[in-house]
Protein backbone atom coordinates (compact mmCIF):
# COMPACT_ATOMS: atom_id res chain seq x y z
CA UNK A 1 0.00 0.00 0.00
CA UNK A 2 2.92 2.34 0.62
CA UNK A 3 5.13 1.67 -2.40
CA UNK A 4 4.05 -0.97 -4.90
CA UNK A 5 0.39 -0.30 -5.62
CA UNK A 6 0.50 3.53 -5.69
CA UNK A 7 3.60 3.44 -7.92
CA UNK A 8 2.07 1.04 -10.43
CA UNK A 9 -1.19 3.01 -10.56
CA UNK A 10 0.59 6.34 -11.05
CA UNK A 11 2.89 5.05 -13.79
CA UNK A 12 0.14 3.23 -15.66
CA UNK A 13 -2.19 6.22 -15.42
CA UNK A 14 0.33 8.27 -17.40
CA UNK A 15 0.88 5.51 -19.93
CA UNK A 16 -2.85 5.04 -20.41
CA UNK A 17 -3.36 8.78 -20.90
CA UNK A 18 -0.70 8.87 -23.62
CA UNK A 19 -2.13 5.84 -25.41
CA UNK A 20 -5.71 7.08 -25.07
CA UNK A 21 -4.92 10.50 -26.56
CA UNK A 22 -3.28 8.96 -29.61
CA UNK A 23 -5.93 6.26 -29.96
CA UNK A 24 -8.71 8.84 -29.91
CA UNK A 25 -6.90 10.98 -32.48
CA UNK A 26 -6.08 8.19 -34.94
CA UNK A 27 -8.21 5.11 -35.73
CA UNK A 28 -5.12 3.21 -36.90
CA UNK A 29 -3.40 3.77 -33.56
CA UNK A 30 -6.58 2.74 -31.78
CA UNK A 31 -6.42 -0.64 -33.51
CA UNK A 32 -2.67 -1.00 -32.91
CA UNK A 33 -2.86 -0.18 -29.22
CA UNK A 34 -6.25 -1.65 -28.25
CA UNK A 35 -4.72 -4.83 -26.85
CA UNK A 36 -1.82 -3.00 -25.18
CA UNK A 37 -4.21 -0.53 -23.61
CA UNK A 38 -6.36 -3.35 -22.26
CA UNK A 39 -3.34 -5.16 -20.77
CA UNK A 40 -2.02 -2.04 -19.04
CA UNK A 41 -5.50 -1.07 -17.88
CA UNK A 42 -6.28 -4.51 -16.47
CA UNK A 43 -3.73 -4.41 -13.66
CA UNK A 44 -4.09 -0.65 -13.30
CA UNK A 45 -7.65 -1.36 -12.17
CA UNK A 46 -6.56 -4.41 -10.19
CA UNK A 47 -4.08 -2.58 -7.98
CA UNK A 48 -6.54 0.23 -7.32
CA UNK A 49 -9.15 -2.31 -6.29
CA UNK A 50 -6.66 -4.24 -4.19
CA UNK A 51 -5.61 -1.13 -2.26
CA UNK A 52 -9.21 -0.15 -1.72
CA UNK A 53 -10.12 -3.63 -0.49
CA UNK A 54 -7.16 -3.96 1.86
CA UNK A 55 -7.95 -0.62 3.45
CA UNK A 56 -11.63 -1.36 3.71
CA UNK A 57 -11.04 -4.74 5.32
CA UNK A 58 -8.49 -3.21 7.70
CA UNK A 59 -6.02 -5.92 6.69
CA UNK A 60 -2.92 -4.13 7.96
CA UNK A 61 -4.21 -3.85 11.52
CA UNK A 62 -5.37 -7.47 11.42
CA UNK A 63 -1.92 -8.62 10.30
CA UNK A 64 -0.27 -6.57 13.06
CA UNK A 65 -2.65 -8.07 15.64
CA UNK A 66 -1.88 -11.60 14.41
CA UNK A 67 1.87 -10.96 14.65
CA UNK A 68 1.40 -9.64 18.19
CA UNK A 69 -0.59 -12.73 19.13
CA UNK A 70 2.10 -14.91 17.53
CA UNK A 71 4.88 -13.23 19.51
CA UNK A 72 3.00 -13.71 22.79
CA UNK A 73 2.51 -17.39 21.96
CA UNK A 74 6.20 -17.77 21.10
CA UNK A 75 7.26 -16.45 24.50
CA UNK A 76 5.25 -19.09 26.36
CA UNK A 77 7.83 -21.87 26.05
CA UNK A 78 11.55 -22.32 25.59
CA UNK A 79 10.97 -24.59 22.59
CA UNK A 80 8.92 -22.03 20.66
CA UNK A 81 11.40 -19.30 21.61
CA UNK A 82 14.19 -21.45 20.20
CA UNK A 83 12.33 -22.08 16.94
CA UNK A 84 10.48 -18.80 16.39
CA UNK A 85 11.92 -16.27 18.81
CA UNK A 86 13.62 -14.13 16.15
CA UNK A 87 10.97 -14.34 13.42
CA UNK A 88 9.24 -10.99 13.99
CA UNK A 89 12.45 -9.04 14.64
CA UNK A 90 14.09 -10.62 11.57
CA UNK A 91 11.03 -9.65 9.52
CA UNK A 92 11.50 -6.04 10.60
CA UNK A 93 15.21 -6.10 9.85
CA UNK A 94 14.74 -7.58 6.38
CA UNK A 95 12.00 -5.16 5.42
CA UNK A 96 14.04 -2.22 6.67
CA UNK A 97 16.69 -3.08 4.09
CA UNK A 98 14.28 -3.95 1.27
CA UNK A 99 12.04 -0.91 1.75
CA UNK A 100 14.93 1.36 0.84
CA UNK A 101 14.99 -0.13 -2.68
CA UNK A 102 11.30 -0.88 -3.22
CA UNK A 103 10.25 2.39 -4.88
CA UNK A 104 13.18 2.31 -7.31
CA UNK A 105 12.49 -1.34 -8.12
CA UNK A 106 8.84 -0.68 -8.92
CA UNK A 107 9.68 2.30 -11.11
CA UNK A 108 12.43 0.41 -12.93
CA UNK A 109 10.06 -2.45 -13.72
CA UNK A 110 6.98 -0.41 -14.58
CA UNK A 111 8.35 2.83 -16.05
CA UNK A 112 11.59 1.64 -17.64
CA UNK A 113 11.59 -2.05 -18.55
CA UNK A 114 7.87 -2.13 -19.41
CA UNK A 115 7.16 1.58 -19.81
CA UNK A 116 7.62 1.79 -23.57
CA UNK A 117 7.60 -0.68 -26.43
CA UNK A 118 11.15 0.11 -27.45
CA UNK A 119 12.58 -0.63 -24.00
CA UNK A 120 10.70 -3.92 -23.86
CA UNK A 121 12.19 -4.75 -27.25
CA UNK A 122 15.67 -3.77 -26.08
CA UNK A 123 15.31 -6.25 -23.24
CA UNK A 124 15.06 -9.07 -25.76
CA UNK A 125 18.60 -8.28 -26.93
CA UNK A 126 20.15 -8.76 -23.50
CA UNK A 127 20.35 -12.54 -23.91
CA UNK A 128 21.82 -12.12 -27.39
CA UNK A 129 24.45 -9.70 -26.08
CA UNK A 130 25.36 -12.06 -23.26
CA UNK A 131 25.97 -14.84 -25.77
CA UNK A 132 28.08 -12.58 -27.99
CA UNK A 133 30.27 -11.51 -25.06
CA UNK A 134 30.62 -14.93 -23.44
CA UNK A 135 34.06 -16.42 -22.83
CA UNK A 136 33.15 -19.29 -25.13
CA UNK A 137 31.19 -18.22 -28.21
CA UNK A 138 28.35 -20.53 -29.28
CA UNK A 139 27.45 -19.41 -32.80
CA UNK A 140 24.58 -21.87 -33.12
CA UNK A 141 22.99 -20.50 -29.97
CA UNK A 142 23.53 -16.92 -31.13
CA UNK A 143 21.82 -17.71 -34.43
CA UNK A 144 18.93 -19.39 -32.63
CA UNK A 145 18.28 -16.41 -30.32
CA UNK A 146 18.65 -13.94 -33.21
CA UNK A 147 16.17 -15.93 -35.30
CA UNK A 148 13.65 -15.98 -32.44
CA UNK A 149 13.83 -12.18 -32.12
CA UNK A 150 13.63 -11.74 -35.89
CA UNK A 151 10.59 -13.99 -36.13
CA UNK A 152 8.69 -11.74 -33.72
CA UNK A 153 9.46 -8.45 -35.48
CA UNK A 154 6.58 -8.43 -38.01
CA UNK A 155 4.02 -8.81 -35.24
CA UNK A 156 5.82 -6.22 -33.09
CA UNK A 157 5.93 -3.54 -35.80
CA UNK A 158 2.38 -4.28 -36.92
CA UNK A 159 1.18 -2.78 -33.64
CA UNK A 160 3.88 -0.14 -33.22
CA UNK A 161 3.43 3.62 -33.54
CA UNK A 162 6.64 5.62 -33.38
CA UNK A 163 5.08 8.87 -32.16
CA UNK A 164 3.17 7.17 -29.35
CA UNK A 165 6.20 5.23 -28.20
CA UNK A 166 8.41 8.32 -28.17
CA UNK A 167 5.91 10.04 -25.89
CA UNK A 168 5.86 7.07 -23.53
CA UNK A 169 9.64 6.73 -23.56
CA UNK A 170 10.18 10.42 -22.70
CA UNK A 171 7.42 10.50 -20.09
CA UNK A 172 8.68 7.40 -18.29
CA UNK A 173 12.30 8.56 -18.20
CA UNK A 174 11.22 11.92 -16.81
CA UNK A 175 8.89 10.37 -14.23
CA UNK A 176 11.68 8.14 -12.97
CA UNK A 177 13.97 11.16 -12.68
CA UNK A 178 11.42 13.19 -10.72
CA UNK A 179 10.22 10.47 -8.34
CA UNK A 180 13.31 8.37 -7.63
CA UNK A 181 16.23 9.48 -5.44
CA UNK A 182 19.50 10.32 -7.27
CA UNK A 183 21.32 7.40 -5.62
CA UNK A 184 19.08 5.04 -7.62
CA UNK A 185 19.51 6.80 -10.96
CA UNK A 186 21.91 5.76 -13.75
CA UNK A 187 24.33 8.31 -15.17
CA UNK A 188 22.20 9.00 -18.25
CA UNK A 189 20.36 11.58 -16.17
CA UNK A 190 23.52 13.61 -15.72
CA UNK A 191 23.85 13.66 -19.51
CA UNK A 192 20.22 14.72 -19.95
CA UNK A 193 20.63 17.56 -17.48
CA UNK A 194 23.99 18.76 -18.78
CA UNK A 195 23.74 18.24 -22.53
CA UNK A 196 19.98 18.58 -23.05
CA UNK A 197 19.18 21.04 -20.22
CA UNK A 198 16.74 18.57 -18.69
CA UNK A 199 14.64 18.40 -21.86
CA UNK A 200 13.55 14.77 -22.04
CA UNK A 201 11.79 15.26 -25.38
CA UNK A 202 15.01 16.48 -27.03
CA UNK A 203 16.94 13.61 -25.50
CA UNK A 204 14.31 11.19 -26.80
CA UNK A 205 14.58 12.70 -30.29
CA UNK A 206 18.32 12.08 -30.21
CA UNK A 207 18.00 8.50 -28.95
CA UNK A 208 15.36 7.56 -31.50
CA UNK A 209 17.36 9.13 -34.33
CA UNK A 210 20.35 6.89 -33.58
CA UNK A 211 18.79 3.54 -32.69
CA UNK A 212 18.16 0.66 -35.08
CA UNK A 213 15.30 -0.58 -32.86
CA UNK A 214 12.68 1.53 -34.66
CA UNK A 215 13.54 0.17 -38.11
CA UNK A 216 12.38 -3.34 -38.95
CA UNK A 217 14.61 -3.67 -42.00
CA UNK A 218 17.72 -2.51 -40.14
CA UNK A 219 16.98 -4.90 -37.30
CA UNK A 220 16.49 -7.84 -39.64
CA UNK A 221 19.82 -7.12 -41.32
CA UNK A 222 21.50 -6.88 -37.94
CA UNK A 223 19.96 -10.15 -36.75
CA UNK A 224 21.12 -11.91 -39.91
CA UNK A 225 24.68 -11.11 -38.82
CA UNK A 226 24.66 -10.04 -35.13
CA UNK A 227 27.50 -7.72 -34.16
CA UNK A 228 28.14 -6.87 -30.52
CA UNK A 229 29.85 -3.57 -31.36
CA UNK A 230 26.78 -2.31 -33.21
CA UNK A 231 24.51 -3.39 -30.37
CA UNK A 232 26.68 -1.84 -27.69
CA UNK A 233 26.64 1.50 -29.54
CA UNK A 234 22.86 1.55 -29.84
CA UNK A 235 21.60 4.28 -27.44
CA UNK A 236 18.38 2.47 -26.50
CA UNK A 237 20.26 -0.71 -25.66
CA UNK A 238 22.78 1.36 -23.69
CA UNK A 239 19.97 2.86 -21.61
CA UNK A 240 18.47 -0.56 -21.00
CA UNK A 241 21.82 -1.98 -19.89
CA UNK A 242 22.48 0.92 -17.50
CA UNK A 243 19.15 0.37 -15.77
CA UNK A 244 19.52 -3.40 -15.85
CA UNK A 245 23.00 -3.31 -14.32
CA UNK A 246 21.74 -0.95 -11.64
CA UNK A 247 18.83 -3.29 -10.93
CA UNK A 248 21.20 -6.24 -10.59
CA UNK A 249 23.33 -4.19 -8.20
CA UNK A 250 20.26 -3.67 -6.00
CA UNK A 251 19.60 -7.41 -6.09
CA UNK A 252 23.14 -8.08 -4.89
CA UNK A 253 22.82 -5.50 -2.12
CA UNK A 254 19.52 -6.95 -0.90
CA UNK A 255 20.29 -10.64 -1.38
CA UNK A 256 20.92 -11.35 2.29
CA UNK A 257 17.79 -9.46 3.35
CA UNK A 258 15.69 -11.32 0.77
CA UNK A 259 17.04 -14.69 1.92
CA UNK A 260 16.27 -13.75 5.51
CA UNK A 261 12.76 -12.71 4.53
CA UNK A 262 12.14 -16.00 2.71
CA UNK A 263 13.31 -17.94 5.77
CA UNK A 264 11.12 -15.83 8.08
CA UNK A 265 8.05 -16.48 5.95
CA UNK A 266 8.56 -20.24 6.16
CA UNK A 267 9.13 -20.12 9.91
CA UNK A 268 6.18 -17.80 10.48
CA UNK A 269 3.83 -20.07 8.55
CA UNK A 270 5.11 -23.13 10.41
CA UNK A 271 4.62 -21.30 13.70
CA UNK A 272 1.08 -20.20 12.82
CA UNK A 273 0.15 -23.77 11.95
CA UNK A 274 1.53 -24.88 15.29
CA UNK A 275 -0.22 -22.07 17.16
CA UNK A 276 -3.59 -22.43 15.39
CA UNK A 277 -3.92 -26.20 15.30
CA UNK A 278 -7.65 -26.15 14.53
CA UNK A 279 -7.40 -23.68 11.65
CA UNK A 280 -7.54 -24.91 8.06
CA UNK A 281 -4.73 -23.33 6.05
CA UNK A 282 -4.76 -22.89 2.29
CA UNK A 283 -2.38 -25.30 0.55
CA UNK A 284 0.27 -23.92 -1.80
CA UNK A 285 -1.52 -24.43 -5.11
CA UNK A 286 1.03 -22.73 -7.36
CA UNK A 287 1.51 -24.56 -10.66
CA UNK A 288 -1.39 -26.90 -9.94
CA UNK A 289 -4.86 -27.35 -11.38
CA UNK A 290 -7.07 -25.38 -9.01
CA UNK A 291 -10.77 -25.60 -8.30
CA UNK A 292 -12.91 -23.20 -6.30
CA UNK A 293 -16.52 -23.87 -5.35
CA UNK A 294 -19.43 -21.81 -4.12
CA UNK A 295 -22.88 -20.56 -5.06
CA UNK A 296 -24.49 -17.98 -7.29
CA UNK A 297 -25.02 -15.02 -5.00
CA UNK A 298 -25.78 -11.29 -4.96
CA UNK A 299 -24.20 -8.90 -2.45
CA UNK A 300 -24.31 -5.54 -0.70
CA UNK A 301 -21.06 -3.63 -1.43
CA UNK A 302 -21.93 -0.74 0.89
CA UNK A 303 -24.76 0.77 2.88
CA UNK A 304 -28.05 0.85 0.94
CA UNK A 305 -26.38 -0.48 -2.24
CA UNK A 306 -27.41 -3.86 -3.65
CA UNK A 307 -26.06 -5.75 -6.67
CA UNK A 308 -28.25 -8.49 -8.08
CA UNK A 309 -26.64 -11.81 -8.96
CA UNK A 310 -27.21 -11.39 -12.71
CA UNK A 311 -27.15 -8.75 -15.44
CA UNK A 312 -29.08 -8.62 -18.71
CA UNK A 313 -28.72 -7.29 -22.22
CA UNK A 314 -30.63 -4.22 -21.00
CA UNK A 315 -27.44 -3.14 -19.24
CA UNK A 316 -25.39 -3.45 -22.42
CA UNK A 317 -27.80 -1.09 -24.15
CA UNK A 318 -27.82 1.33 -21.22
CA UNK A 319 -24.03 1.60 -21.36
CA UNK A 320 -23.87 2.14 -25.12
CA UNK A 321 -21.64 5.04 -26.13
CA UNK A 322 -21.03 5.40 -29.90
CA UNK A 323 -18.17 7.82 -29.17
CA UNK A 324 -16.27 5.31 -27.04
CA UNK A 325 -14.95 2.31 -28.95
CA UNK A 326 -15.17 0.13 -25.83
CA UNK A 327 -18.92 0.70 -25.57
CA UNK A 328 -20.04 0.62 -29.19
CA UNK A 329 -22.96 -1.79 -29.65
CA UNK A 330 -23.17 -3.51 -33.07
CA UNK A 331 -26.31 -2.72 -35.04
CA UNK A 332 -27.31 -6.36 -35.36
CA UNK A 333 -27.18 -6.83 -31.59
CA UNK A 334 -29.43 -3.81 -31.16
CA UNK A 335 -31.90 -5.28 -33.65
CA UNK A 336 -31.98 -8.60 -31.79
CA UNK A 337 -32.54 -6.69 -28.56
CA UNK A 338 -35.36 -4.55 -29.97
CA UNK A 339 -37.21 -7.58 -31.34
CA UNK A 340 -36.34 -9.71 -28.28
CA UNK A 341 -35.13 -12.37 -30.70
CA UNK A 342 -33.21 -14.39 -28.11
CA UNK A 343 -34.25 -17.81 -29.32
CA UNK A 344 -33.93 -20.75 -26.95
CA UNK A 345 -31.53 -18.79 -24.73
CA UNK A 346 -34.11 -16.34 -23.34
CA UNK A 347 -35.32 -16.10 -19.74
CA UNK A 348 -38.32 -14.30 -18.27
CA UNK A 349 -38.41 -11.77 -15.44
CA UNK A 350 -40.89 -11.66 -12.57
CA UNK A 351 -43.38 -9.84 -14.82
CA UNK A 352 -43.16 -12.44 -17.55
CA UNK A 353 -41.09 -10.25 -19.88
CA UNK A 354 -38.51 -11.90 -22.09
CA UNK A 355 -34.93 -11.06 -21.06
CA UNK A 356 -31.43 -12.10 -22.10
CA UNK A 357 -29.17 -12.78 -19.13
CA UNK A 358 -25.55 -11.87 -19.80
CA UNK A 359 -23.45 -12.32 -16.64
CA UNK A 360 -23.76 -13.66 -13.10
CA UNK A 361 -21.99 -13.49 -9.74
CA UNK A 362 -20.68 -16.29 -7.55
CA UNK A 363 -18.95 -16.26 -4.18
CA UNK A 364 -16.05 -18.28 -5.56
CA UNK A 365 -12.42 -17.16 -5.54
CA UNK A 366 -10.67 -15.71 -8.60
CA UNK A 367 -7.13 -14.55 -9.25
CA UNK A 368 -4.86 -13.47 -12.09
CA UNK A 369 -4.88 -15.91 -15.00
CA UNK A 370 -8.36 -17.27 -14.30
CA UNK A 371 -10.09 -15.46 -17.17
CA UNK A 372 -11.85 -17.97 -19.38
CA UNK A 373 -12.01 -20.66 -16.70
CA UNK A 374 -15.11 -22.87 -17.00
CA UNK A 375 -17.88 -22.51 -14.43
CA UNK A 376 -19.68 -25.81 -13.84
CA UNK A 377 -22.89 -26.56 -11.98
CA UNK A 378 -23.27 -29.41 -9.52
CA UNK A 379 -23.86 -31.85 -12.36
CA UNK A 380 -20.75 -30.88 -14.30
CA UNK A 381 -22.57 -28.85 -16.95
CA UNK A 382 -20.89 -25.72 -18.30
CA UNK A 383 -22.96 -22.72 -17.20
CA UNK A 384 -20.50 -19.88 -17.72
CA UNK A 385 -16.97 -18.60 -18.15
CA UNK A 386 -15.23 -16.68 -15.37
CA UNK A 387 -13.58 -13.48 -16.54
CA UNK A 388 -13.17 -11.05 -13.64
CA UNK A 389 -13.73 -10.24 -10.00
CA UNK A 390 -15.66 -7.36 -8.50
CA UNK A 391 -13.81 -4.40 -6.99
CA UNK A 392 -13.99 -5.98 -3.57
CA UNK A 393 -12.38 -9.20 -4.88
CA UNK A 394 -9.16 -7.47 -5.92
CA UNK A 395 -7.77 -7.90 -2.40
CA UNK A 396 -8.64 -11.61 -2.42
CA UNK A 397 -5.06 -12.77 -3.02
CA UNK A 398 -4.17 -11.34 0.38
CA UNK A 399 -7.45 -11.32 2.32
CA UNK A 400 -10.62 -13.13 1.25
CA UNK A 401 -13.96 -11.76 2.47
CA UNK A 402 -16.85 -14.11 1.67
CA UNK A 403 -19.58 -11.51 2.14
CA UNK A 404 -18.11 -9.03 -0.34
CA UNK A 405 -15.92 -10.77 -2.88
CA UNK A 406 -17.48 -12.16 -6.04
CA UNK A 407 -16.39 -13.76 -9.28
CA UNK A 408 -18.01 -12.34 -12.42
CA UNK A 409 -18.81 -14.85 -15.16
CA UNK A 410 -20.45 -14.56 -18.54
CA UNK A 411 -23.62 -16.67 -18.74
CA UNK A 412 -23.15 -19.54 -21.20
CA UNK A 413 -26.62 -18.81 -22.58
CA UNK A 414 -25.39 -15.39 -23.67
CA UNK A 415 -22.32 -16.97 -25.27
CA UNK A 416 -24.54 -19.38 -27.19
CA UNK A 417 -26.90 -16.53 -28.15
CA UNK A 418 -23.99 -14.57 -29.62
CA UNK A 419 -22.71 -17.62 -31.51
CA UNK A 420 -26.14 -18.60 -32.79
CA UNK A 421 -28.29 -15.51 -33.28
CA UNK A 422 -25.68 -12.76 -33.62
CA UNK A 423 -22.87 -14.53 -35.50
CA UNK A 424 -25.10 -17.03 -37.28
CA UNK A 425 -22.66 -19.87 -36.58
CA UNK A 426 -25.26 -22.61 -36.24
CA UNK A 427 -22.66 -25.16 -37.35
CA UNK A 428 -20.92 -24.67 -33.99
CA UNK A 429 -24.19 -24.98 -32.11
CA UNK A 430 -24.90 -28.28 -33.86
CA UNK A 431 -21.64 -29.70 -32.53
CA UNK A 432 -22.67 -29.09 -28.92
CA UNK A 433 -24.90 -30.95 -26.52
CA UNK A 434 -27.12 -28.26 -25.03
CA UNK A 435 -29.07 -29.12 -21.89
CA UNK A 436 -32.17 -26.98 -21.35
C-alpha positions, 0 to 999 in steps of 0.5 A: 500500500505504501510503495508498490500499488501507488507506484504502479497506478501512477505510472500506468495512469500516465501511460494510459493517458498517452495511449488514449490520446493517440488512440482517440486521435487516430483510428489506426493507432486505436487498432494498434494499441487496443490490446496493449491498452487493455493489458495495461488497464487490467492491472491498473484497475486491479491494484486500485481495487486491491488497495481499496479492499485492503484498506476497507477490510483493515487488513494491515491492523489485522496482520499486526494483531496476528503478529502480536498474538504470535509473539506472545505465543512464542514467549510461552515456552523455551521450545517455541522461543528457540524455533520462532523467537527471532521471526518478527524481529528478523522480519522487521530487519529484512523489510528495513533493508528492502524498503529502501529499494522498493520504490526504485524497483517498482519504477524500474520495472513499470516505467523503464523495462515495461514503460515503452515498447522500445525498451521492452524490445531492447530487453530481448537483446540482452540474452543475445548480447550475453551470448556474444560476449561470453568467454566461449562463443556458441554461434549456433545458440547466437543464431537461434536467439537472433532468429527468435527475435527476428521472427517476432518483429513483423508482429511487433511492428504491426502494432507499433506507432513511433510517435506514441512510443516516443511520448511514452519513452520520454514521459517514463524517463522523466517520471523516474527522474522526478520520483526516484532518489538520485542514488538510484539513478543511472548516469544518463540523467547527468547527460540529460541535465547537462547536454539537453538542459533537462529536456527529455523530449530532445533527449528522446529525439536524439536516442530515437534518431540513432537507434536501429530498434525503430527500423524493422529492415535494419533490425532484420539485417543486424539479426542476420549477422549479429555484431556486438559492437553495433549493439553496444553502440545503440543508445536504446540498448545502452539505456536498458543496460544501464538500468539493468546493471543498476537493478542487478546491483540492488539485487546483490545489495539486498540478497541477504535481506531477501534470503532472511525474509524467505526464511522468516516467511517459512518459519512464520507459517510453520509457527502459525500452523503450530499455534492455530492447530484447529485452523484450516490453512490454504495449501500452496496451489502454485503450478497446480490445477485449481478448483474453487466452489461456491454458489451464485449469489448477490451482495451488498457492497456498501450501505443501501447499495445492492447488486443483483446476482445477474445482469441482462442485455438491457445493461449493455444497451444502457451503457452504449456510447457510440463515441467510445470504442469500448462501448459501441454496440453492433447494429445487429445486436441492437436489432436482436434486442429490440425484437427480443429475438433471443431464441432458446436462450431467453429467460423471463423476469418476474413480470413475464417479460422476455430477457437475455441474461448476460453475466452472473456473480458467484462467491467463488475465488478468482485470481490473475490468470483465471479469465476464461475458466469454465464454471460448472454446476453441480452436475458438471454442466458448463454454465458460464466462463469466469472473466473477472472479479468485482472491486472488492475481490481485488484484495482476495489474493491477500485477504478473502472476504466471503460476504463481499468478494465475487467472481463475475462470469459470462452466462453460457446462454449469452455466449450461445446466443452470440454464436447462434443468433448474432454470429449465425454460426449454427454449425458450432451450435450443432456440434454441442450438446445443449441441456435446457 
